[in-house]
Amino acid sequence: MTDPRSGPKIGVLVPFTNTNLEPDMVAMCPPGCTMHFARMGGYDVDEIPGSEQMAGLGASDISETLRLLSGVRPAAVLYGCTSATLTHGTAFDRDLAARIKALSGAVSLTAAGALAGAIQALGVARVGFSSPYLGEINDQAVAFLAEMGIETVLRADIGRELGNYGQGELTPSEVMELALRADGPGVEAIVLSCTDMRSVEVIERIEQATGKPVVSSNQAMIFGLMRALGLPRHAGLPGRLFDRL
């Protein structure tokens, strides 16, 4: 019998108010791998998570958190906040991944970098972008994707200010409705950006409804992880993206 814990250990850095990243990662975890989570701060729980706050999270010092997480000797470390680096741009995102790799000795993937990489892996260049972010972060996200050669044809956001817990409290039905508002002529794939949004649960329903592939932050991190570590596809992975493994 194969030891169910004989595979790579995966470290995941999680914003401290995020309630959905961990269950998504565990649900998609490749067989034999184990997930090890560390929470990070750098933002005020009582403030609306706008561009300044999320940029502050991205710029915060994670060296001690990463030192402790590195105690499990991870094969890879995932940085689990999309907007924290979307707000800074692609150069910052690449630099953060490089710094995490240098400090941990592990393969490093950011949520934003993985999201763009997954879109590119699908071979599409025109997307519908949806998120629970405030408008300014959406502007920065569109610019981030444009730097990666990805055009945003349509954009949909939730239409109201959500606090740090509000993003995670959106229901799967609300997430699906948001995604459908980002679909239209010229859209080749639908993007659901945010590691605390319950996107993974509705990816396949959205694909069935639209006939188009869907990329979410958490799904993209698992896809990038599996590619980076050469892990085989397993049952229960949501969406057409995993056909590209």
C-alpha positions in Angstrom: 0.0 0.0 0.0 1.3 3.4 -1.0 2.0 5.8 1.9 -0.5 8.6 1.5 2.0 11.1 2.9 5.0 10.0 0.9 4.9 12.8 -1.7 6.0 16.5 -1.7 5.0 18.8 1.2 3.4 22.0 0.0 3.6 25.3 2.0 0.8 27.8 1.5 0.9 31.4 2.8 -2.7 32.5 3.6 -4.0 36.0 4.4 -5.2 35.7 8.0 -8.9 36.5 7.3 -9.1 34.1 4.4 -11.5 31.2 5.0 -11.7 29.5 1.6 -8.2 29.0 0.4 -7.4 26.2 2.8 -10.4 24.0 2.0 -9.9 24.5 -1.7 -6.3 23.5 -1.5 -7.1 20.4 0.5 -9.9 19.4 -1.9 -7.5 19.6 -4.9 -4.4 18.4 -3.2 -2.5 15.9 -5.4 -2.4 12.3 -3.9 0.6 11.8 -1.6 1.2 15.5 -1.1 0.4 17.3 2.2 -0.6 20.9 2.6 0.9 23.1 5.3 -0.5 26.5 6.0 0.9 29.7 7.6 -1.2 32.8 8.1 0.1 36.3 7.2 -1.0 39.8 8.2 0.0 43.2 7.0 -3.5 44.6 6.7 -6.3 45.9 8.9 -9.2 43.5 9.3 -11.6 46.4 9.9 -10.8 48.3 6.7 -12.3 47.7 3.3 -9.6 45.8 1.3 -8.8 48.5 -1.3 -5.7 48.9 -3.4 -3.6 50.5 -0.7 -4.4 47.9 1.9 -3.7 45.0 -0.5 -0.5 46.6 -1.8 0.5 46.8 1.9 -0.1 43.1 2.3 2.1 42.4 -0.7 4.9 44.6 0.6 4.7 43.3 4.2 7.6 41.4 5.7 6.9 37.6 5.5 10.4 36.5 6.4 9.6 35.1 9.9 6.3 33.5 8.7 8.3 31.9 5.8 11.1 30.8 8.1 8.6 28.9 10.3 6.8 27.4 7.3 10.1 26.3 5.9 10.4 24.0 8.9 8.3 21.4 7.1 10.9 21.4 4.3 8.4 22.2 1.6 9.0 21.3 -2.1 6.9 24.3 -3.1 5.5 27.4 -1.4 2.4 29.1 -2.7 1.7 32.8 -2.0 -2.1 32.7 -1.6 -3.3 36.3 -2.2 -3.9 37.4 -5.8 -4.6 41.1 -5.2 -1.5 41.6 -3.0 0.7 41.4 -6.1 -1.8 42.5 -8.8 -1.7 45.9 -7.1 2.1 46.1 -7.6 2.5 44.8 -11.1 4.3 41.9 -12.8 7.9 42.8 -11.9 7.0 42.9 -8.2 5.2 39.6 -8.5 8.2 37.9 -10.1 10.5 39.4 -7.5 8.3 38.2 -4.6 8.3 34.7 -6.0 12.1 34.8 -6.4 12.5 36.1 -2.8 10.3 33.3 -1.4 12.3 30.8 -3.4 15.6 32.2 -2.0 14.3 32.2 1.6 12.6 28.8 1.5 14.7 26.8 -1.0 11.4 25.7 -2.6 9.6 26.2 -5.9 7.6 29.3 -5.5 4.3 30.4 -7.1 2.2 33.4 -6.5 -1.6 33.4 -7.0 -1.4 36.3 -9.5 1.5 34.7 -11.5 -0.3 31.3 -11.5 -3.5 33.0 -12.7 -1.7 34.5 -15.7 0.3 31.4 -16.4 -2.9 29.3 -16.4 -4.6 31.6 -18.9 -1.5 31.4 -21.2 -1.5 27.6 -20.8 -5.0 27.6 -22.2 -3.7 29.3 -25.3 -6.2 32.2 -25.1 -5.5 35.9 -25.1 -8.9 37.5 -24.5 -10.7 37.0 -21.2 -13.7 38.1 -19.2 -12.4 39.2 -15.7 -14.5 38.9 -12.6 -13.7 39.5 -9.0 -15.0 40.8 -5.6 -12.4 43.6 -5.6 -13.0 47.4 -5.5 -12.7 49.1 -8.9 -9.2 50.4 -8.5 -7.8 46.8 -7.9 -9.7 45.6 -10.9 -8.0 48.4 -13.0 -4.6 47.1 -11.7 -5.6 43.5 -12.4 -6.5 44.3 -16.0 -3.1 46.2 -16.4 -1.3 43.2 -14.8 -2.8 40.8 -17.3 -2.1 43.2 -20.2 1.6 43.1 -19.3 1.3 39.4 -19.7 -0.2 39.7 -23.2 -3.8 39.1 -22.0 -6.6 41.4 -23.1 -9.6 41.9 -20.8 -12.7 42.1 -23.1 -15.3 42.3 -20.3 -15.1 43.0 -16.6 -17.5 42.3 -13.8 -17.2 43.0 -10.1 -19.6 42.4 -7.3 -20.9 46.0 -7.3 -20.6 46.8 -3.6 -17.9 47.2 -1.1 -17.0 44.0 0.7 -15.0 43.8 3.9 -12.2 41.3 4.5 -14.7 38.6 5.4 -17.3 39.6 2.8 -15.3 38.2 -0.1 -15.3 34.8 1.5 -18.9 34.9 2.4 -20.1 35.2 -1.2 -22.1 32.0 -2.0 -21.2 29.8 -5.0 -24.4 30.9 -6.7 -23.3 34.5 -6.3 -19.9 33.6 -7.7 -21.4 31.9 -10.7 -23.7 34.9 -11.4 -20.6 37.2 -11.3 -18.8 34.9 -13.7 -21.7 34.9 -16.2 -21.6 38.7 -16.2 -18.1 38.6 -17.5 -19.0 36.5 -20.5 -19.8 37.8 -23.9 -18.7 38.0 -27.5 -15.0 37.8 -27.9 -14.4 36.3 -24.5 -12.3 33.1 -24.8 -12.0 32.3 -21.1 -13.5 33.5 -17.9 -11.3 34.5 -15.0 -12.4 34.4 -11.3 -9.7 36.3 -9.3 -9.5 36.0 -5.5 -8.2 33.2 -3.3 -11.0 33.7 -0.8 -13.9 33.5 -3.3 -15.8 30.2 -3.6 -15.0 29.8 -7.3 -13.6 26.2 -7.3 -17.0 24.8 -6.4 -18.7 26.3 -9.5 -16.0 26.1 -12.2 -17.5 23.1 -14.0 -21.1 24.6 -13.8 -19.8 27.9 -15.4 -18.0 26.0 -18.1 -21.1 24.0 -18.9 -23.2 27.2 -19.0 -20.8 29.2 -21.2 -18.9 26.5 -23.2 -15.7 28.3 -22.2 -12.8 27.4 -19.9 -12.7 29.0 -16.5 -9.6 30.0 -14.5 -9.7 30.7 -10.8 -6.9 31.8 -8.5 -6.9 28.6 -6.4 -7.3 26.3 -9.3 -4.5 28.0 -11.1 -2.1 27.6 -8.2 -2.8 23.9 -8.1 -2.3 23.7 -11.9 1.0 25.6 -11.7 2.1 23.5 -8.7 1.4 20.2 -10.6 3.2 21.4 -13.7 6.2 22.7 -11.7 6.6 19.4 -9.7 5.7 17.1 -12.6 2.7 15.6 -10.8 0.2 13.5 -12.7 -3.5 14.4 -13.0 -5.9 13.0 -10.5 -9.6 12.7 -10.1 -11.7 15.6 -8.9 -9.8 18.5 -10.5 -12.2 21.1 -11.7 -12.2 22.6 -15.2 -10.7 22.2 -18.7 -7.5 23.8 -17.5 -6.3 20.5 -16.2 -6.5 19.0 -19.7 -3.3 21.0 -20.3 -1.2 19.1 -17.8 
